[in-house]
Every structure is written in structure tokens, then in C-alpha cells.
């Protein structure tokens, strides 16, 4: 048993994959057991039925159609929110005035459950890409803003002092010290932003769209097709997990010194 | 001999947030000749690090001025380079990139930066560690990189701010002898700030003793021990006598500082 723990604690790819497989397997077993007690198939369906429902979606092509709608919208919007988030974070970190005046507005906006405004956005921007785009942007941008500003402000003073001592210009201090220092912080913000973007897109699709995972979940639940609902939820979960793993790896790659 | 570094009546007063002011340095006059190795020792609170930052141009003095080679210092420049006490290496850059950092900032071509950095890596005993990152090195190795980075920009004056304070005693001794041999090879003018009296005596031609609160020059001790020096010198009666002499000059202030918890 001790050996198993030692293996799982390792910082290797094999160990990481095993950890994920073990926890996934655990969830599947628990789910299967639960499905044996809860026999009402409207409430819960066992994993195998979900898998076959998913397979059917693939074969019919509706999976591809929904995936295309969701992924294009979420990825464009996510990328734009990273760019805007970093931009706003930079502005806040470089100007005391902006930080003092703009900061409260941003944190007020951040504490509003923007998701709740989804029906309003759909009324303004119509069904389809535009409303999804804006909603995802608004939920995903804040973590990037916050971590960018925090990262830029967190830079070790001795590093800046040393750069100044070597006659660095303010731009050189930014490009060789402050920005590289902030980069892992920013990536951790991006990781959170990805998770929020997925929530945003699903909610946007719930309320108004004719394609996408959110739309598929909504329409399946309206016909009490629990297997399809759970199938799409799993696909979304996988997207979230992949993003999280990728960005965590990027963070480690950018800041290996933080681990020791 | 002409003075390479001239400190002319420099005073520094810091104003705290609560508007009270602290006098860190009072009318410092010092001059250091080319090729000289000079140390400043003093109790904590004697403003020695502040003086070094003023000389480097990181801090403007409240009054007075600093001249290097007759030119007034008003900002950091290529004629001075600082070796810092704490880790000031860029953690995301390799040893060779860190050593070449000052040259890269100055816009020198990449190949030239590489060649120069390599030369100082060899001089400071870092060969074989070129592509290591700072977090992979011991404290002593990191300070070698710090020294090499400062030497690489070919300054006229090397400013060392308690460079070995964070190292353990044995490593510190080794680094002292290495600093001596690097100094002998490069013939730089060196100004070292330290609280280790034996370090100052071992390395220097002259030791400037500072008083604390406010920092000012108390006295100056010429170290006429023969060169080249090695660690055996530290057991020599003449060496011990000089260390003892300087210790007695600052002992009362150090004790006062300990009582204040400073």
C-alpha cells in the first residue's frame, strides 16, 4: 500500500494519469451502484446507458454540430477575454489613479452574478453568437484582470532594483522583470477564466440558441432524456478538465522555481 | 593617486509616512583611489547600505554629491555595478543569461554577450553550470553569478552590499578568498559593505568605520597586511589585533543596537 502511495505522489505524467483514472473509476463505480438503487430512469441512468446515448449523438452528427457551436463561441470569447483581461490588468497595475478609481467599479461588477443577466443579453443581442460571446466575455475576463494586476504588483523589489542598477529603462524593466514574473499568475487567472467561460457558455445556450451543448442539455431535459443530459454534462466536464490540466502544466512550465 | 570615487558631503534624511524624519547619513566625505579595495563596516543602522545605493545612483542624496572619475552621479551607470545581498537573479533565466543580463540591457549583440558572459563564468568558477537556473544552485553559487553579472558590464567600480551575509560561515570564507583572487585578476576598484569585521580586514586595503544613527565616518583604518592573502592570515596575530581594534570602535553601538532590538 505504501508503494502505491509513493507512486501516486510522484510528479510524473504516468502518476498524474493514474490519479485521474483512479478517481474517474471511483466515480463510475459509485454511480453504477447508485443507479442500481435508484431505478427511476428519469432521475438517474447508469454509466453504460449514458455512453450509448453519447455514441448515438456522435453517429447522428448532432454531437459535431453542437460541439462546433459551443467550441467556436467559447474559444473566441475566451481568447478575447484573455487579451482584454491582460490589457485592463496592465492598465490598473501601471496607473495608481486607474487602480483607485476603476478598481471599485470592477470589483462591484465582479460580485454581480453576471450569469443572472443572461436573459437581458439575449434580449439585447438576440439568439446566437453575439449574446454568447458577450456573456462568456463578462464572466471570464475578471479572473484575468485580477491576477494580471496582482502578479505585476507582486514582483520582488530586489529584482527591479537590480534591473535599475543595470540601467534598465522602464520598458526593459517591464519586459525582462515584471511581466515574466507576473506570467504564471496570469496563467492561473486564465485557468479560472476557462472554467467560468464554460459555465457562461452553457447558461447562454440554455436561454437562447439553436445549437450547442447548453441547447442540447436543455432540449434533452425537456424530453426527459436523462442519458443525453448526463452525456453532454460529461463532455463539458472533460473540456473543463483538459483546460485545467493544460493551464496547470503551463504554469509549472513558466515558473519551475516556485516549486522548490 | 587620483580619486576614482569621491563622496562629497553626502547626507540622507528619510521622511516616514507619519512625517517624522530619520537621519540616515550625515556629511559623508570619502574618496577611493583606482584599484583600491575599501570596506565600510558599522553597526546596523549606520546607513552603509543607503550610502551604497546613493553611489550606485539608485537613490538621490538629500544633499551632497558623488563623483565617479570627476563626473557627478545622478543615476545608475555602466561605470558602477552592484552585487546585491539577497537573491536578485532572474529566476526564469539561466546562469549565462543572468551573467549577460547587464550587457543585454545595454543592447550589445547576442554573440558578444555570450562570449563575455562565458569569460566571467569561467573566472568565477561557474563553468559547467551555464544552463542551470538559479533555484538549482546553492547560495554560494548564486552569489558567484551575482558577482559575475556585475563584473561582466566591466564597471570601473564594483559595489558589494554584504554579498556573503546570507551564506554559511564556511562558504563565506571560501567566497572571500575567491573574491580576492577575482579582484587580483580584474584589478577593479571595490567598495564593500559588510558587518563582518574579519571579512573587511581580510579583503581590504582600508576599512572605513561608520557610527550609527546617524551614519557618519567614525574613523579609517589602513590595513597594511601583505598580499596576496590567504585564509591562514586570519590566524595571524597582526590580523586578529586589527579585527579587535575595529570591534572595540563599534562595540558600544552594536550593543546599543541589540538592546533596542534593531
Boltz contact constraints between the chains, C-beta under 6 A:
constraints:
  - contact:
      token1: [A, 158]
      token2: [B, 86]
      max_distance: 6.0
  - contact:
      token1: [A, 158]
      token2: [B, 88]
      max_distance: 6.0
  - contact:
      token1: [A, 159]
      token2: [B, 88]
      max_distance: 6.0
  - contact:
      token1: [A, 162]
      token2: [B, 84]
      max_distance: 6.0
  - contact:
      token1: [A, 162]
      token2: [B, 88]
      max_distance: 6.0
  - contact:
      token1: [A, 164]
      token2: [B, 58]
      max_distance: 6.0
  - contact:
      token1: [A, 164]
      token2: [B, 76]
      max_distance: 6.0
  - contact:
      token1: [A, 165]
      token2: [B, 56]
      max_distance: 6.0
  - contact:
      token1: [A, 165]
      token2: [B, 76]
      max_distance: 6.0
  - contact:
      token1: [A, 165]
      token2: [B, 82]
      max_distance: 6.0
  - contact:
      token1: [A, 166]
      token2: [B, 102]
      max_distance: 6.0
  - contact:
      token1: [A, 166]
      token2: [B, 105]
      max_distance: 6.0
  - contact:
      token1: [A, 167]
      token2: [B, 76]
      max_distance: 6.0
  - contact:
      token1: [A, 168]
      token2: [B, 105]
      max_distance: 6.0
  - contact:
      token1: [A, 172]
      token2: [B, 105]
      max_distance: 6.0
  - contact:
      token1: [A, 180]
      token2: [B, 92]
      max_distance: 6.0
  - contact:
      token1: [A, 257]
      token2: [B, 91]
      max_distance: 6.0
  - contact:
      token1: [A, 257]
      token2: [B, 135]
      max_distance: 6.0
  - contact:
      token1: [A, 260]
      token2: [B, 135]
      max_distance: 6.0
